[in-house]
């Protein structure tokens, strides 16, 4: 495949509802696709599995008048392609995102992650706190999760049965994604956009993250150990109340870690808050920014913790 062909937008990307310029960067041997829209303080938008930057489309449309919205596709997701022999572990995905931030020369960054976007983005933030201005935490975690149901999910969707459950039966897209959308009802075009990156034979990325729930313990311990470096950063917790993966216990833990954070409950919203509640997400980010972050210094402020 020629460079031009590798960067051609696939037919399953609907231009009418994803009206962004496709941008590309080669990071550590991976071809990374990303959205870079708007002007203002940089806002890094990081999604969960099996989503990609498409899920953020309505949030970006609402916030790009105020923020520079950056939404990368992890290698193996969306339009990004992993290089030969590159792994899809959470630690590696976090380093790719860090590489993109460095390539673009961004400082004063607000990191916003939900589900796997949490440990991926907070890994970057903890390693490079001098780059970080603020944090937005969706339904997510940043520590080894020892719950039995988490380990069972990891074993099923990332273990020996995953070639059947994920590769052949496509349960991450056919079951997991729709069950974790509580408000949104996907159109045919939206469903095709979520399914497009993962044809039969190219679903290993969807298996990698469930496996990482257990296999990525060392990385999650690293993310947790660096959280104290971020306590002084302004933070917003946007918590979906209908996410079966993360509940009151995880919310309380975040509130203890980030005691000065503003907490907003997203009522009747599931895990994929970008797709499920874009109006609420955008409005709450805007309000918090004006009330809290904007008063704390200029856009480039990202002093070390």
BALOBA-1460 file (C-alpha; in Angstrom, 3 decimals):
// residues 305
<rec num="1" residu="x" x="0.000" y="0.000" z="0.000"/>
<rec num="2" residu="x" x="1.390" y="3.418" z="-0.995"/>
<rec num="3" residu="x" x="1.595" y="6.276" z="1.541"/>
<rec num="4" residu="x" x="-1.270" y="8.063" z="-0.205"/>
<rec num="5" residu="x" x="-3.457" y="4.953" z="-0.130"/>
<rec num="6" residu="x" x="-2.704" y="4.277" z="3.540"/>
<rec num="7" residu="x" x="-3.960" y="7.762" z="4.408"/>
<rec num="8" residu="x" x="-7.104" y="7.652" z="2.302"/>
<rec num="9" residu="x" x="-10.352" y="7.984" z="4.246"/>
<rec num="10" residu="x" x="-12.268" y="4.666" z="4.171"/>
<rec num="11" residu="x" x="-15.816" y="4.507" z="2.857"/>
<rec num="12" residu="x" x="-17.145" y="3.623" z="6.321"/>
<rec num="13" residu="x" x="-16.226" y="7.077" z="7.686"/>
<rec num="14" residu="x" x="-19.302" y="9.308" z="7.188"/>
<rec num="15" residu="x" x="-18.135" y="12.774" z="6.209"/>
<rec num="16" residu="x" x="-21.468" y="14.419" z="6.991"/>
<rec num="17" residu="x" x="-21.297" y="13.594" z="10.707"/>
<rec num="18" residu="x" x="-17.499" y="13.383" z="11.023"/>
<rec num="19" residu="x" x="-16.614" y="16.583" z="9.134"/>
<rec num="20" residu="x" x="-12.992" y="16.862" z="10.210"/>
<rec num="21" residu="x" x="-9.700" y="17.031" z="8.357"/>
<rec num="22" residu="x" x="-7.785" y="13.777" z="8.647"/>
<rec num="23" residu="x" x="-4.342" y="14.361" z="10.121"/>
<rec num="24" residu="x" x="-1.523" y="11.861" z="10.313"/>
<rec num="25" residu="x" x="1.739" y="11.339" z="12.153"/>
<rec num="26" residu="x" x="4.251" y="8.510" z="12.202"/>
<rec num="27" residu="x" x="4.932" y="7.745" z="15.876"/>
<rec num="28" residu="x" x="7.294" y="4.923" z="16.872"/>
<rec num="29" residu="x" x="6.653" y="3.077" z="13.626"/>
<rec num="30" residu="x" x="2.863" y="3.474" z="13.843"/>
<rec num="31" residu="x" x="0.753" y="5.515" z="11.432"/>
<rec num="32" residu="x" x="-1.436" y="7.561" z="13.770"/>
<rec num="33" residu="x" x="-4.604" y="9.282" z="12.639"/>
<rec num="34" residu="x" x="-5.896" y="12.159" z="14.731"/>
<rec num="35" residu="x" x="-8.360" y="15.028" z="14.768"/>
<rec num="36" residu="x" x="-7.043" y="18.524" z="15.513"/>
<rec num="37" residu="x" x="-9.898" y="21.030" z="15.460"/>
<rec num="38" residu="x" x="-10.422" y="24.495" z="16.872"/>
<rec num="39" residu="x" x="-8.357" y="27.128" z="18.616"/>
<rec num="40" residu="x" x="-7.741" y="27.750" z="22.277"/>
<rec num="41" residu="x" x="-6.437" y="25.684" z="25.204"/>
<rec num="42" residu="x" x="-5.547" y="22.160" z="24.030"/>
<rec num="43" residu="x" x="-7.967" y="19.433" z="25.101"/>
<rec num="44" residu="x" x="-6.831" y="15.824" z="24.585"/>
<rec num="45" residu="x" x="-9.782" y="13.455" z="24.137"/>
<rec num="46" residu="x" x="-9.116" y="9.768" z="24.813"/>
<rec num="47" residu="x" x="-11.708" y="7.033" z="24.383"/>
<rec num="48" residu="x" x="-12.258" y="3.470" z="25.484"/>
<rec num="49" residu="x" x="-12.458" y="0.118" z="23.701"/>
<rec num="50" residu="x" x="-13.805" y="-0.451" z="21.006"/>
<rec num="51" residu="x" x="-14.295" y="3.222" z="20.166"/>
<rec num="52" residu="x" x="-12.114" y="5.723" z="18.281"/>
<rec num="53" residu="x" x="-12.092" y="9.477" z="17.618"/>
<rec num="54" residu="x" x="-15.440" y="9.119" z="15.833"/>
<rec num="55" residu="x" x="-17.115" y="8.815" z="19.241"/>
<rec num="56" residu="x" x="-15.958" y="12.322" z="20.167"/>
<rec num="57" residu="x" x="-17.398" y="13.959" z="17.026"/>
<rec num="58" residu="x" x="-20.320" y="15.792" z="18.664"/>
<rec num="59" residu="x" x="-18.230" y="16.876" z="21.644"/>
<rec num="60" residu="x" x="-15.626" y="18.302" z="19.253"/>
<rec num="61" residu="x" x="-18.259" y="20.156" z="17.236"/>
<rec num="62" residu="x" x="-19.533" y="21.780" z="20.444"/>
<rec num="63" residu="x" x="-16.130" y="22.613" z="21.946"/>
<rec num="64" residu="x" x="-13.919" y="23.543" z="19.015"/>
<rec num="65" residu="x" x="-14.999" y="27.184" z="19.279"/>
<rec num="66" residu="x" x="-13.353" y="27.320" z="22.714"/>
<rec num="67" residu="x" x="-10.707" y="24.591" z="22.725"/>
<rec num="68" residu="x" x="-8.159" y="23.037" z="20.426"/>
<rec num="69" residu="x" x="-9.660" y="19.560" z="20.410"/>
<rec num="70" residu="x" x="-7.187" y="16.723" z="19.831"/>
<rec num="71" residu="x" x="-8.546" y="13.199" z="19.422"/>
<rec num="72" residu="x" x="-6.087" y="10.492" z="18.333"/>
<rec num="73" residu="x" x="-6.925" y="6.976" z="17.241"/>
<rec num="74" residu="x" x="-4.774" y="4.463" z="19.091"/>
<rec num="75" residu="x" x="-2.832" y="2.141" z="16.764"/>
<rec num="76" residu="x" x="-5.208" y="-0.647" z="15.804"/>
<rec num="77" residu="x" x="-8.270" y="1.567" z="16.289"/>
<rec num="78" residu="x" x="-10.079" y="3.933" z="13.958"/>
<rec num="79" residu="x" x="-7.883" y="4.858" z="11.024"/>
<rec num="80" residu="x" x="-4.536" y="4.379" z="12.827"/>
<rec num="81" residu="x" x="-2.356" y="1.432" z="11.844"/>
<rec num="82" residu="x" x="0.163" y="-0.278" z="14.110"/>
<rec num="83" residu="x" x="3.602" y="-0.779" z="12.666"/>
<rec num="84" residu="x" x="4.980" y="-4.270" z="12.063"/>
<rec num="85" residu="x" x="5.670" y="-6.032" z="15.340"/>
<rec num="86" residu="x" x="4.266" y="-3.190" z="17.437"/>
<rec num="87" residu="x" x="2.269" y="-4.337" z="20.443"/>
<rec num="88" residu="x" x="-1.104" y="-2.975" z="21.501"/>
<rec num="89" residu="x" x="-0.531" y="-2.864" z="25.260"/>
<rec num="90" residu="x" x="-1.902" y="0.053" z="27.248"/>
<rec num="91" residu="x" x="1.605" y="1.221" z="28.161"/>
<rec num="92" residu="x" x="2.569" y="1.325" z="24.493"/>
<rec num="93" residu="x" x="-0.617" y="3.161" z="23.507"/>
<rec num="94" residu="x" x="0.087" y="5.765" z="26.194"/>
<rec num="95" residu="x" x="3.602" y="6.264" z="24.827"/>
<rec num="96" residu="x" x="2.203" y="6.736" z="21.323"/>
<rec num="97" residu="x" x="-0.151" y="9.432" z="22.604"/>
<rec num="98" residu="x" x="2.771" y="11.051" z="24.416"/>
<rec num="99" residu="x" x="4.782" y="10.933" z="21.202"/>
<rec num="100" residu="x" x="1.994" y="12.719" z="19.349"/>
<rec num="101" residu="x" x="1.785" y="15.426" z="22.030"/>
<rec num="102" residu="x" x="5.542" y="15.942" z="21.757"/>
<rec num="103" residu="x" x="5.419" y="15.967" z="17.950"/>
<rec num="104" residu="x" x="2.820" y="18.737" z="18.065"/>
<rec num="105" residu="x" x="4.747" y="20.652" z="20.722"/>
<rec num="106" residu="x" x="1.756" y="20.953" z="23.044"/>
<rec num="107" residu="x" x="1.924" y="22.289" z="26.595"/>
<rec num="108" residu="x" x="-0.800" y="23.485" z="28.947"/>
<rec num="109" residu="x" x="-2.734" y="20.335" z="28.095"/>
<rec num="110" residu="x" x="-6.048" y="19.226" z="29.554"/>
<rec num="111" residu="x" x="-6.344" y="15.425" z="29.457"/>
<rec num="112" residu="x" x="-9.862" y="13.978" z="29.227"/>
<rec num="113" residu="x" x="-10.212" y="10.204" z="29.307"/>
<rec num="114" residu="x" x="-12.909" y="7.648" z="30.015"/>
<rec num="115" residu="x" x="-12.616" y="3.835" z="30.269"/>
<rec num="116" residu="x" x="-9.162" y="2.924" z="28.857"/>
<rec num="117" residu="x" x="-8.633" y="6.571" z="27.977"/>
<rec num="118" residu="x" x="-8.184" y="7.133" z="31.726"/>
<rec num="119" residu="x" x="-5.058" y="5.046" z="32.346"/>
<rec num="120" residu="x" x="-3.679" y="5.869" z="28.891"/>
<rec num="121" residu="x" x="-4.039" y="9.616" z="29.400"/>
<rec num="122" residu="x" x="-3.200" y="9.644" z="33.093"/>
<rec num="123" residu="x" x="-0.111" y="7.591" z="32.354"/>
<rec num="124" residu="x" x="1.067" y="10.413" z="30.101"/>
<rec num="125" residu="x" x="0.019" y="13.027" z="32.653"/>
<rec num="126" residu="x" x="1.861" y="11.307" z="35.490"/>
<rec num="127" residu="x" x="5.045" y="10.918" z="33.450"/>
<rec num="128" residu="x" x="4.949" y="14.495" z="32.187"/>
<rec num="129" residu="x" x="3.075" y="16.622" z="34.760"/>
<rec num="130" residu="x" x="4.846" y="19.742" z="33.506"/>
<rec num="131" residu="x" x="2.763" y="19.500" z="30.321"/>
<rec num="132" residu="x" x="-0.567" y="19.250" z="32.107"/>
<rec num="133" residu="x" x="-2.872" y="22.131" z="32.949"/>
<rec num="134" residu="x" x="-6.007" y="20.230" z="34.028"/>
<rec num="135" residu="x" x="-7.771" y="16.871" z="34.067"/>
<rec num="136" residu="x" x="-11.219" y="15.597" z="33.131"/>
<rec num="137" residu="x" x="-12.000" y="12.115" z="34.426"/>
<rec num="138" residu="x" x="-14.879" y="10.107" z="32.954"/>
<rec num="139" residu="x" x="-15.951" y="6.692" z="34.171"/>
<rec num="140" residu="x" x="-12.502" y="5.146" z="34.491"/>
<rec num="141" residu="x" x="-9.784" y="3.908" z="36.814"/>
<rec num="142" residu="x" x="-6.029" y="4.319" z="37.272"/>
<rec num="143" residu="x" x="-4.926" y="1.377" z="39.427"/>
<rec num="144" residu="x" x="-4.869" y="-2.430" z="39.248"/>
<rec num="145" residu="x" x="-8.463" y="-3.620" z="39.415"/>
<rec num="146" residu="x" x="-8.757" y="-6.882" z="41.336"/>
<rec num="147" residu="x" x="-12.532" y="-7.276" z="41.166"/>
<rec num="148" residu="x" x="-13.628" y="-10.795" z="40.206"/>
<rec num="149" residu="x" x="-15.899" y="-9.595" z="37.408"/>
<rec num="150" residu="x" x="-13.024" y="-7.620" z="35.910"/>
<rec num="151" residu="x" x="-10.782" y="-10.664" z="35.930"/>
<rec num="152" residu="x" x="-13.552" y="-12.773" z="34.385"/>
<rec num="153" residu="x" x="-14.115" y="-10.214" z="31.641"/>
<rec num="154" residu="x" x="-10.372" y="-10.144" z="30.995"/>
<rec num="155" residu="x" x="-10.251" y="-13.935" z="30.754"/>
<rec num="156" residu="x" x="-13.228" y="-14.108" z="28.392"/>
<rec num="157" residu="x" x="-12.531" y="-11.225" z="26.032"/>
<rec num="158" residu="x" x="-8.755" y="-11.273" z="26.227"/>
<rec num="159" residu="x" x="-7.965" y="-14.914" z="26.947"/>
<rec num="160" residu="x" x="-8.103" y="-18.251" z="25.104"/>
<rec num="161" residu="x" x="-11.773" y="-17.822" z="24.159"/>
<rec num="162" residu="x" x="-11.257" y="-14.359" z="22.685"/>
<rec num="163" residu="x" x="-10.574" y="-15.630" z="19.139"/>
<rec num="164" residu="x" x="-14.100" y="-17.020" z="19.216"/>
<rec num="165" residu="x" x="-15.869" y="-14.333" z="21.250"/>
<rec num="166" residu="x" x="-14.174" y="-11.254" z="19.804"/>
<rec num="167" residu="x" x="-12.752" y="-12.337" z="16.454"/>
<rec num="168" residu="x" x="-15.489" y="-14.632" z="15.153"/>
<rec num="169" residu="x" x="-18.617" y="-13.565" z="17.059"/>
<rec num="170" residu="x" x="-17.578" y="-9.894" z="17.270"/>
<rec num="171" residu="x" x="-19.156" y="-9.494" z="20.714"/>
<rec num="172" residu="x" x="-17.279" y="-6.305" z="21.609"/>
<rec num="173" residu="x" x="-19.109" y="-4.455" z="18.842"/>
<rec num="174" residu="x" x="-22.290" y="-6.466" z="18.625"/>
<rec num="175" residu="x" x="-22.932" y="-6.676" z="22.375"/>
<rec num="176" residu="x" x="-20.531" y="-4.707" z="24.599"/>
<rec num="177" residu="x" x="-20.790" y="-1.353" z="22.826"/>
<rec num="178" residu="x" x="-24.600" y="-1.194" z="22.490"/>
<rec num="179" residu="x" x="-25.158" y="-2.469" z="26.046"/>
<rec num="180" residu="x" x="-23.000" y="0.368" z="27.354"/>
<rec num="181" residu="x" x="-24.954" y="3.047" z="25.483"/>
<rec num="182" residu="x" x="-27.933" y="4.050" z="27.613"/>
<rec num="183" residu="x" x="-29.167" y="7.129" z="25.761"/>
<rec num="184" residu="x" x="-27.825" y="6.891" z="22.216"/>
<rec num="185" residu="x" x="-29.439" y="4.786" z="19.515"/>
<rec num="186" residu="x" x="-26.927" y="4.310" z="16.733"/>
<rec num="187" residu="x" x="-27.966" y="4.914" z="13.158"/>
<rec num="188" residu="x" x="-26.843" y="2.548" z="10.426"/>
<rec num="189" residu="x" x="-24.091" y="4.993" z="9.417"/>
<rec num="190" residu="x" x="-22.864" y="5.338" z="12.995"/>
<rec num="191" residu="x" x="-22.881" y="1.600" z="13.510"/>
<rec num="192" residu="x" x="-20.878" y="1.142" z="10.299"/>
<rec num="193" residu="x" x="-18.338" y="3.713" z="11.503"/>
<rec num="194" residu="x" x="-17.771" y="1.807" z="14.729"/>
<rec num="195" residu="x" x="-17.536" y="-1.534" z="12.938"/>
<rec num="196" residu="x" x="-15.409" y="-0.300" z="10.035"/>
<rec num="197" residu="x" x="-11.984" y="-0.451" z="11.730"/>
<rec num="198" residu="x" x="-12.550" y="-4.057" z="12.801"/>
<rec num="199" residu="x" x="-13.315" y="-6.400" z="9.895"/>
<rec num="200" residu="x" x="-12.780" y="-10.113" z="10.426"/>
<rec num="201" residu="x" x="-9.072" y="-10.733" z="10.888"/>
<rec num="202" residu="x" x="-8.343" y="-7.247" z="12.259"/>
<rec num="203" residu="x" x="-9.887" y="-7.415" z="15.719"/>
<rec num="204" residu="x" x="-6.783" y="-8.082" z="17.797"/>
<rec num="205" residu="x" x="-6.841" y="-4.553" z="19.236"/>
<rec num="206" residu="x" x="-10.250" y="-5.210" z="20.789"/>
<rec num="207" residu="x" x="-8.814" y="-8.314" z="22.460"/>
<rec num="208" residu="x" x="-5.663" y="-6.591" z="23.692"/>
<rec num="209" residu="x" x="-7.317" y="-4.183" z="26.117"/>
<rec num="210" residu="x" x="-9.351" y="-6.808" z="27.993"/>
<rec num="211" residu="x" x="-6.172" y="-8.864" z="28.356"/>
<rec num="212" residu="x" x="-4.416" y="-5.768" z="29.725"/>
<rec num="213" residu="x" x="-6.853" y="-5.556" z="32.627"/>
<rec num="214" residu="x" x="-4.739" y="-8.293" z="34.210"/>
<rec num="215" residu="x" x="-1.570" y="-8.471" z="32.101"/>
<rec num="216" residu="x" x="-1.088" y="-4.695" z="32.346"/>
<rec num="217" residu="x" x="-0.915" y="-4.690" z="36.136"/>
<rec num="218" residu="x" x="2.636" y="-3.252" z="36.226"/>
<rec num="219" residu="x" x="1.609" y="-0.351" z="34.011"/>
<rec num="220" residu="x" x="-1.491" y="0.342" z="36.092"/>
<rec num="221" residu="x" x="0.662" y="0.333" z="39.229"/>
<rec num="222" residu="x" x="2.902" y="2.925" z="37.563"/>
<rec num="223" residu="x" x="-0.086" y="5.111" z="36.686"/>
<rec num="224" residu="x" x="-1.375" y="4.892" z="40.257"/>
<rec num="225" residu="x" x="2.035" y="5.710" z="41.729"/>
<rec num="226" residu="x" x="2.205" y="8.924" z="39.679"/>
<rec num="227" residu="x" x="-1.262" y="10.201" z="40.596"/>
<rec num="228" residu="x" x="0.043" y="12.311" z="43.525"/>
<rec num="229" residu="x" x="1.892" y="14.440" z="40.961"/>
<rec num="230" residu="x" x="-1.481" y="15.506" z="39.565"/>
<rec num="231" residu="x" x="-3.400" y="16.352" z="42.741"/>
<rec num="232" residu="x" x="-2.814" y="20.101" z="42.378"/>
<rec num="233" residu="x" x="-4.218" y="20.212" z="38.844"/>
<rec num="234" residu="x" x="-7.775" y="21.531" z="38.400"/>
<rec num="235" residu="x" x="-10.007" y="18.515" z="37.787"/>
<rec num="236" residu="x" x="-13.521" y="17.688" z="36.672"/>
<rec num="237" residu="x" x="-15.099" y="14.291" z="37.302"/>
<rec num="238" residu="x" x="-17.862" y="13.523" z="34.776"/>
<rec num="239" residu="x" x="-19.368" y="10.323" z="36.102"/>
<rec num="240" residu="x" x="-21.968" y="8.267" z="34.216"/>
<rec num="241" residu="x" x="-24.451" y="6.772" z="36.663"/>
<rec num="242" residu="x" x="-25.387" y="3.822" z="34.425"/>
<rec num="243" residu="x" x="-21.970" y="2.383" z="33.608"/>
<rec num="244" residu="x" x="-21.888" y="-1.218" z="34.888"/>
<rec num="245" residu="x" x="-18.091" y="-1.173" z="34.924"/>
<rec num="246" residu="x" x="-17.556" y="1.747" z="37.288"/>
<rec num="247" residu="x" x="-19.817" y="2.654" z="40.191"/>
<rec num="248" residu="x" x="-19.953" y="4.452" z="43.511"/>
<rec num="249" residu="x" x="-16.820" y="2.808" z="44.914"/>
<rec num="250" residu="x" x="-14.678" y="3.980" z="41.999"/>
<rec num="251" residu="x" x="-16.230" y="7.462" z="42.122"/>
<rec num="252" residu="x" x="-15.466" y="7.777" z="45.826"/>
<rec num="253" residu="x" x="-11.897" y="6.685" z="45.188"/>
<rec num="254" residu="x" x="-11.479" y="9.408" z="42.555"/>
<rec num="255" residu="x" x="-12.949" y="11.986" z="44.894"/>
<rec num="256" residu="x" x="-10.400" y="10.973" z="47.532"/>
<rec num="257" residu="x" x="-7.529" y="11.137" z="45.014"/>
<rec num="258" residu="x" x="-8.669" y="14.504" z="43.605"/>
<rec num="259" residu="x" x="-10.347" y="16.159" z="46.624"/>
<rec num="260" residu="x" x="-10.661" y="19.576" z="44.958"/>
<rec num="261" residu="x" x="-12.313" y="18.199" z="41.806"/>
<rec num="262" residu="x" x="-15.787" y="19.219" z="40.719"/>
<rec num="263" residu="x" x="-18.027" y="16.145" z="40.381"/>
<rec num="264" residu="x" x="-20.931" y="16.069" z="37.934"/>
<rec num="265" residu="x" x="-23.176" y="13.034" z="37.549"/>
<rec num="266" residu="x" x="-24.270" y="12.202" z="34.015"/>
<rec num="267" residu="x" x="-27.746" y="10.799" z="34.573"/>
<rec num="268" residu="x" x="-28.823" y="7.766" z="32.570"/>
<rec num="269" residu="x" x="-25.504" y="7.713" z="30.699"/>
<rec num="270" residu="x" x="-23.398" y="4.643" z="30.021"/>
<rec num="271" residu="x" x="-19.677" y="4.080" z="29.658"/>
<rec num="272" residu="x" x="-19.266" y="5.760" z="26.270"/>
<rec num="273" residu="x" x="-20.055" y="9.265" z="27.486"/>
<rec num="274" residu="x" x="-18.840" y="10.911" z="24.283"/>
<rec num="275" residu="x" x="-21.471" y="9.068" z="22.249"/>
<rec num="276" residu="x" x="-24.131" y="8.882" z="24.958"/>
<rec num="277" residu="x" x="-24.109" y="12.403" z="26.406"/>
<rec num="278" residu="x" x="-22.191" y="14.842" z="24.163"/>
<rec num="279" residu="x" x="-24.402" y="17.823" z="25.018"/>
<rec num="280" residu="x" x="-23.952" y="17.321" z="28.752"/>
<rec num="281" residu="x" x="-20.238" y="16.603" z="28.426"/>
<rec num="282" residu="x" x="-19.561" y="19.722" z="26.369"/>
<rec num="283" residu="x" x="-21.693" y="21.967" z="28.567"/>
<rec num="284" residu="x" x="-20.093" y="20.754" z="31.797"/>
<rec num="285" residu="x" x="-16.562" y="21.131" z="30.427"/>
<rec num="286" residu="x" x="-17.353" y="24.667" z="29.285"/>
<rec num="287" residu="x" x="-18.903" y="25.628" z="32.640"/>
<rec num="288" residu="x" x="-16.070" y="24.126" z="34.691"/>
<rec num="289" residu="x" x="-13.463" y="25.788" z="32.526"/>
<rec num="290" residu="x" x="-14.971" y="29.232" z="32.968"/>
<rec num="291" residu="x" x="-15.581" y="28.800" z="36.704"/>
<rec num="292" residu="x" x="-12.400" y="26.987" z="37.728"/>
<rec num="293" residu="x" x="-9.617" y="26.625" z="35.199"/>
<rec num="294" residu="x" x="-9.775" y="29.943" z="33.395"/>
<rec num="295" residu="x" x="-9.223" y="31.766" z="36.674"/>
<rec num="296" residu="x" x="-6.018" y="29.835" z="37.376"/>
<rec num="297" residu="x" x="-3.758" y="31.361" z="34.787"/>
<rec num="298" residu="x" x="-3.063" y="31.712" z="31.059"/>
<rec num="299" residu="x" x="-3.608" y="28.938" z="28.530"/>
<rec num="300" residu="x" x="0.027" y="27.902" z="28.600"/>
<rec num="301" residu="x" x="0.085" y="27.319" z="32.332"/>
<rec num="302" residu="x" x="1.250" y="23.799" z="32.972"/>
<rec num="303" residu="x" x="3.683" y="24.068" z="35.843"/>
<rec num="304" residu="x" x="5.141" y="20.946" z="37.395"/>
<rec num="305" residu="x" x="3.269" y="19.521" z="40.346"/>
